[in-house]
Amino acid sequence: MSELDGQIPTAFDPFADANADDSGAGAKEYVHVRIQQRNGRKSLTTVQGLKKELSYNKILKDLKKEFCCNGTVVQDPELGQVIQLQGDQRKNVSNFLIQAGIVKKEHIKIHGF
């Protein structure tokens, strides 16, 4: 029995490597574009993870003008500033951020359905 006890690992964390990669200094910072379902057909698109030195209000103004929708910038204690837009604007927002040169394509993650 003592041989088996020595071979069985007691604690194994399958996400240890992933968590270690995120905490490094060279970790990629992703911009997350998500959709949240409201009531019925209504939905909300959120954009988080943009650089802090960017002007969120100017980006929001351009997004609202480009996609003919309303939106706001919300201050979240954990996530920082988050841009919220009405409707499902995930593809539009990701294309806009790439074309404007704000974010590279490989740094955008689109979540939802």
C-alpha beads as a LAMMPS data file, in Angstrom:
LAMMPS data file: protein, C-alpha beads

113 atoms
112 bonds

1 atom types
1 bond types

-500.0 500.0 xlo xhi
-500.0 500.0 ylo yhi
-500.0 500.0 zlo zhi

Masses

1 110.0

Atoms # bond

1 1 1 0.000 0.000 0.000
2 1 1 2.841 2.423 0.703
3 1 1 4.021 2.211 -2.933
4 1 1 0.597 3.263 -4.228
5 1 1 0.374 6.173 -1.802
6 1 1 3.641 7.585 -3.166
7 1 1 2.447 7.402 -6.781
8 1 1 -0.969 9.040 -6.435
9 1 1 -0.806 12.830 -6.668
10 1 1 -2.805 14.499 -3.922
11 1 1 -3.531 17.860 -5.540
12 1 1 -3.668 18.479 -9.260
13 1 1 -4.732 21.793 -10.752
14 1 1 -5.357 21.492 -14.522
15 1 1 -5.571 25.293 -14.857
16 1 1 -2.290 26.037 -13.074
17 1 1 -0.444 26.629 -16.359
18 1 1 -3.166 28.921 -17.704
19 1 1 -3.248 30.981 -14.519
20 1 1 0.540 31.257 -14.462
21 1 1 0.570 32.533 -18.053
22 1 1 -1.949 35.278 -17.283
23 1 1 0.063 36.667 -14.383
24 1 1 3.262 37.135 -16.402
25 1 1 4.545 40.524 -17.484
26 1 1 4.353 39.603 -21.178
27 1 1 0.764 38.360 -21.043
28 1 1 -1.527 39.440 -23.864
29 1 1 -4.230 41.907 -22.970
30 1 1 -7.430 40.962 -24.729
31 1 1 -10.379 43.165 -25.577
32 1 1 -13.554 41.243 -24.772
33 1 1 -16.692 41.939 -26.825
34 1 1 -19.728 40.312 -25.224
35 1 1 -23.469 40.244 -25.682
36 1 1 -25.947 40.238 -22.809
37 1 1 -29.557 39.254 -23.325
38 1 1 -32.053 41.670 -21.832
39 1 1 -35.765 40.975 -22.158
40 1 1 -37.293 39.448 -25.270
41 1 1 -35.315 40.327 -28.385
42 1 1 -33.418 43.158 -26.705
43 1 1 -29.688 42.750 -26.192
44 1 1 -26.696 44.724 -24.995
45 1 1 -23.130 44.642 -26.359
46 1 1 -20.286 45.302 -23.909
47 1 1 -16.655 46.115 -24.725
48 1 1 -14.047 45.740 -21.981
49 1 1 -10.289 45.571 -21.798
50 1 1 -9.369 48.622 -23.854
51 1 1 -6.246 50.489 -22.800
52 1 1 -6.781 52.928 -19.958
53 1 1 -5.078 55.818 -21.758
54 1 1 -7.682 55.774 -24.557
55 1 1 -10.570 58.227 -24.500
56 1 1 -13.598 55.988 -23.980
57 1 1 -16.065 58.806 -24.613
58 1 1 -14.589 59.604 -28.044
59 1 1 -14.619 55.915 -29.023
60 1 1 -18.217 55.643 -27.809
61 1 1 -19.231 58.733 -29.777
62 1 1 -17.763 57.274 -32.981
63 1 1 -19.369 53.862 -32.354
64 1 1 -22.787 55.413 -31.765
65 1 1 -22.524 57.500 -34.920
66 1 1 -21.237 54.605 -37.044
67 1 1 -23.836 52.015 -35.991
68 1 1 -26.853 54.265 -35.266
69 1 1 -27.337 52.988 -31.729
70 1 1 -27.241 54.409 -28.238
71 1 1 -24.574 53.587 -25.680
72 1 1 -22.819 54.568 -22.485
73 1 1 -19.565 54.145 -20.569
74 1 1 -20.026 52.346 -17.241
75 1 1 -17.467 52.349 -14.423
76 1 1 -17.121 48.854 -12.922
77 1 1 -15.076 48.327 -9.733
78 1 1 -13.467 45.077 -10.992
79 1 1 -13.350 45.585 -14.766
80 1 1 -12.717 49.327 -14.970
81 1 1 -14.498 51.240 -17.708
82 1 1 -16.855 49.227 -19.918
83 1 1 -18.558 50.476 -23.088
84 1 1 -22.184 49.370 -23.463
85 1 1 -24.073 49.571 -26.766
86 1 1 -27.663 48.758 -27.630
87 1 1 -28.257 45.743 -29.831
88 1 1 -26.004 42.982 -31.121
89 1 1 -22.983 44.970 -32.363
90 1 1 -20.252 42.354 -31.782
91 1 1 -19.013 42.035 -35.357
92 1 1 -19.437 45.748 -36.048
93 1 1 -17.457 46.750 -32.946
94 1 1 -14.628 44.286 -33.614
95 1 1 -14.301 45.459 -37.241
96 1 1 -14.391 49.107 -36.121
97 1 1 -11.650 48.599 -33.505
98 1 1 -9.429 46.825 -36.052
99 1 1 -9.937 49.396 -38.832
100 1 1 -9.394 52.326 -36.456
101 1 1 -6.100 50.782 -35.352
102 1 1 -7.115 50.677 -31.693
103 1 1 -6.650 46.902 -31.321
104 1 1 -5.049 44.173 -33.417
105 1 1 -7.257 41.338 -34.651
106 1 1 -5.508 38.688 -32.544
107 1 1 -6.202 40.659 -29.346
108 1 1 -10.012 40.645 -29.725
109 1 1 -12.185 37.910 -28.219
110 1 1 -15.856 37.779 -29.180
111 1 1 -18.148 36.023 -26.702
112 1 1 -21.800 35.034 -26.886
113 1 1 -24.291 32.722 -28.534

Bonds

1 1 1 2
2 1 2 3
3 1 3 4
4 1 4 5
5 1 5 6
6 1 6 7
7 1 7 8
8 1 8 9
9 1 9 10
10 1 10 11
11 1 11 12
12 1 12 13
13 1 13 14
14 1 14 15
15 1 15 16
16 1 16 17
17 1 17 18
18 1 18 19
19 1 19 20
20 1 20 21
21 1 21 22
22 1 22 23
23 1 23 24
24 1 24 25
25 1 25 26
26 1 26 27
27 1 27 28
28 1 28 29
29 1 29 30
30 1 30 31
31 1 31 32
32 1 32 33
33 1 33 34
34 1 34 35
35 1 35 36
36 1 36 37
37 1 37 38
38 1 38 39
39 1 39 40
40 1 40 41
41 1 41 42
42 1 42 43
43 1 43 44
44 1 44 45
45 1 45 46
46 1 46 47
47 1 47 48
48 1 48 49
49 1 49 50
50 1 50 51
51 1 51 52
52 1 52 53
53 1 53 54
54 1 54 55
55 1 55 56
56 1 56 57
57 1 57 58
58 1 58 59
59 1 59 60
60 1 60 61
61 1 61 62
62 1 62 63
63 1 63 64
64 1 64 65
65 1 65 66
66 1 66 67
67 1 67 68
68 1 68 69
69 1 69 70
70 1 70 71
71 1 71 72
72 1 72 73
73 1 73 74
74 1 74 75
75 1 75 76
76 1 76 77
77 1 77 78
78 1 78 79
79 1 79 80
80 1 80 81
81 1 81 82
82 1 82 83
83 1 83 84
84 1 84 85
85 1 85 86
86 1 86 87
87 1 87 88
88 1 88 89
89 1 89 90
90 1 90 91
91 1 91 92
92 1 92 93
93 1 93 94
94 1 94 95
95 1 95 96
96 1 96 97
97 1 97 98
98 1 98 99
99 1 99 100
100 1 100 101
101 1 101 102
102 1 102 103
103 1 103 104
104 1 104 105
105 1 105 106
106 1 106 107
107 1 107 108
108 1 108 109
109 1 109 110
110 1 110 111
111 1 111 112
112 1 112 113
